[in-house]
Amino acid sequence: MKKNILILSLLIVSVQSWAECKIGDLEIDPSASQTPEGTPNPSNYITITGQKVLTKALANINIGTLIKTKSDTNIAQSNVIALEYIFKKPINLNSNELASGFITGTSNFDGIVFAAPSFGSAYGSQQNLFMSSISGNISPTQTQNEVLANETVRVGVYYNQISKKIGYIVNGVDRGYTWSYTTPLSKMKFAIAIEEGFYASNSSALGKEISYEIVSDYSKLQFTYPTGTTDICGTSL
């Protein structure tokens, strides 16, 4: 009997130690204002699976909506924490076609808001523009822009809780520490803003995936981070 209890206890510990680090459930914000051309019921065209939001380029369907975590996510008090975002969208669109989306991680403290590196607008000469924008009590305040002709862009974001600096990585290239903040993080909320559409019935982009994913578990983070980095749950990489 004692042996069975011991085995059961070890199994429970094993399951707990291998529990995936998650940001919490995502949901479409029903109060989010739609763009004038936005589809009234975006849930008909958007699939949320775990921490991935998926839609497709659809003819004559325009979507403008906000997807967010239902509750705050606790952030480990590690020296450096990291997470990754994956963006996928068609490239080389026509000038009037749009596949725009932003992932934002927001601190629970007033004055600390970090707009994560995100895709910008897909209009005309900016159709492949990738933007890293920020707001709130973070400096410097300028937006980082670059043109990336990649259907998939993977971004790593790392917060140094000791130096109060934020660095990021784009497709494996470390941009280094770029921004500074003031108050340590303890909880965060995540949001994905989507605006896409204006695809004609003969568009070459029709049916192509448009998706946004937040990666938070240490086993799924792909990039190399500063020594001692953990995922947001505190597990070492």
C-alpha positions in Angstrom: 0.0 0.0 0.0 2.8 2.4 0.9 4.5 1.5 -2.3 1.4 2.4 -4.3 1.1 5.7 -2.6 4.7 6.5 -3.3 4.3 5.7 -7.0 1.2 7.8 -7.2 3.0 10.7 -5.5 5.9 10.5 -8.0 3.4 10.4 -10.9 1.7 13.6 -9.6 5.0 15.4 -9.2 6.1 14.3 -12.7 2.9 15.6 -14.3 3.2 18.9 -12.4 6.8 19.3 -13.4 5.9 18.7 -17.1 2.9 20.9 -17.2 3.0 23.3 -20.2 3.6 26.9 -19.5 0.5 28.8 -20.9 -0.7 32.4 -21.1 -4.3 31.4 -20.4 -7.3 31.1 -22.7 -7.9 33.5 -25.6 -11.3 34.9 -26.6 -12.7 37.3 -29.1 -13.5 40.6 -27.3 -17.2 41.3 -28.0 -16.8 44.9 -27.1 -14.0 45.6 -29.5 -15.0 48.1 -32.1 -15.0 46.9 -35.7 -13.5 48.7 -38.6 -16.1 50.2 -40.9 -15.5 47.3 -43.3 -15.3 44.7 -40.5 -17.3 41.5 -40.6 -20.0 41.7 -38.0 -19.3 38.2 -36.7 -15.5 37.5 -36.9 -15.9 34.3 -34.9 -17.4 32.8 -38.1 -14.0 33.2 -39.8 -11.5 32.9 -37.0 -10.3 29.7 -35.2 -8.6 29.8 -31.8 -6.6 26.7 -31.0 -4.6 26.9 -27.8 -2.4 30.0 -28.2 -2.8 30.3 -32.0 -5.4 32.4 -33.8 -6.0 31.3 -37.4 -7.9 32.8 -40.3 -7.5 32.8 -44.1 -7.6 35.3 -47.0 -11.2 35.2 -48.1 -12.9 36.8 -51.0 -15.1 39.8 -50.1 -14.7 39.1 -46.4 -13.1 41.8 -44.3 -12.2 41.2 -40.6 -11.4 43.6 -37.9 -11.3 42.4 -34.3 -9.4 42.0 -31.1 -8.6 38.7 -29.4 -7.3 38.7 -25.8 -6.5 36.6 -22.8 -9.4 36.1 -20.4 -7.4 36.9 -17.3 -3.9 38.0 -16.2 -0.9 35.7 -16.7 1.5 35.4 -13.8 5.1 36.2 -14.7 8.0 34.4 -13.0 10.4 36.7 -11.1 13.4 35.3 -13.0 16.3 37.5 -14.0 15.4 37.2 -17.7 12.1 35.9 -19.1 11.4 35.2 -22.8 8.5 34.3 -25.1 8.0 34.1 -28.8 5.4 35.2 -31.4 4.8 33.6 -34.7 3.2 35.6 -37.5 2.1 34.0 -40.8 0.6 35.8 -43.7 0.7 36.0 -47.5 3.3 38.4 -49.0 3.5 40.5 -52.1 -0.2 41.4 -51.9 -1.9 43.8 -54.2 -1.9 47.4 -53.0 -5.5 47.3 -51.7 -5.2 43.9 -50.0 -4.7 43.8 -46.2 -3.2 41.3 -43.8 -2.3 43.3 -40.7 -2.0 42.1 -37.1 -0.4 43.0 -33.8 0.4 41.0 -30.7 0.7 43.0 -27.5 1.9 42.0 -24.1 0.7 44.5 -21.4 1.9 44.7 -17.9 -0.6 44.9 -15.0 1.2 48.0 -13.7 0.0 51.4 -14.8 2.5 53.1 -17.1 4.1 49.9 -18.5 2.7 48.9 -21.8 4.8 47.0 -24.4 3.5 46.6 -27.9 5.4 43.6 -29.1 7.2 43.4 -32.4 4.3 43.0 -34.9 3.3 43.1 -38.5 2.2 46.4 -39.7 0.0 47.4 -42.6 0.0 45.5 -45.8 -0.8 48.4 -48.1 1.1 49.3 -51.3 4.8 49.9 -50.7 4.5 48.8 -47.1 2.8 45.5 -47.8 5.8 43.5 -46.3 6.5 46.0 -43.5 7.3 44.5 -40.1 6.9 46.9 -37.2 8.2 46.8 -33.6 6.2 49.5 -31.9 5.9 50.5 -28.2 3.8 52.7 -25.9 3.6 53.6 -22.3 6.4 54.2 -19.9 9.1 52.7 -22.1 11.9 54.4 -23.9 12.9 55.2 -26.6 9.5 55.7 -28.1 10.3 55.3 -31.8 8.9 52.5 -33.9 11.3 50.0 -35.5 10.5 49.3 -39.1 11.9 46.8 -41.6 10.8 45.1 -44.7 10.7 41.3 -44.5 9.6 39.3 -47.5 8.8 36.2 -45.4 5.5 34.5 -45.1 6.4 33.4 -41.6 8.2 35.7 -39.1 9.2 34.4 -35.7 9.9 37.0 -33.0 11.6 36.4 -29.6 11.0 39.0 -26.9 13.1 38.9 -23.7 12.7 41.1 -20.6 15.7 41.6 -18.3 14.2 42.1 -14.8 17.6 43.2 -13.4 18.6 45.9 -15.9 14.9 46.7 -16.8 15.6 46.3 -20.5 13.7 44.6 -23.3 15.4 42.9 -26.3 14.1 41.1 -29.3 15.0 38.6 -32.0 13.6 38.5 -35.5 13.9 35.2 -37.5 17.0 34.3 -35.4 18.8 37.6 -35.7 19.2 39.2 -32.2 18.5 42.9 -32.3 19.8 43.2 -28.7 18.4 45.3 -25.9 16.3 48.0 -27.6 14.0 49.5 -24.9 14.0 50.3 -21.2 11.2 50.1 -18.6 10.9 51.0 -14.9 8.7 48.7 -12.8 9.3 44.9 -12.5 6.7 42.7 -14.2 4.5 40.4 -12.2 1.5 39.8 -14.5 0.7 40.4 -18.1 -2.3 40.4 -20.5 -2.0 39.5 -24.1 -4.0 40.7 -27.1 -4.0 40.1 -30.8 -5.5 42.8 -33.0 -6.4 41.7 -36.5 -7.4 43.6 -39.6 -7.5 41.8 -43.0 -9.5 41.7 -46.1 -10.2 43.4 -49.4 -9.4 40.3 -51.4 -11.0 40.1 -54.8 -12.6 36.8 -56.0 -9.5 36.3 -58.3 -6.8 37.2 -55.8 -3.8 34.9 -55.7 -3.8 35.1 -51.9 -7.2 33.4 -51.4 -7.1 30.5 -49.1 -3.7 31.3 -47.7 -3.1 31.2 -43.9 -3.1 34.3 -41.8 -2.2 33.4 -38.2 -0.8 34.7 -35.0 0.6 32.5 -32.2 2.1 33.2 -28.8 4.7 30.7 -27.6 5.3 30.6 -23.9 6.6 27.1 -22.9 10.4 26.7 -22.6 10.4 23.5 -24.7 8.9 25.4 -27.7 11.1 28.5 -27.6 13.6 28.2 -30.5 16.0 31.1 -30.2 19.1 31.6 -28.1 18.7 34.0 -25.1 21.0 35.5 -22.5 22.3 33.1 -19.9 19.9 32.3 -17.2 16.7 33.0 -19.2 13.5 31.2 -18.3 10.1 31.0 -19.8 7.4 33.2 -18.2 6.6 30.4 -15.8 10.2 30.2 -14.5 11.5 27.1 -16.2 15.1 27.4 -17.5 15.7 27.2 -21.2 
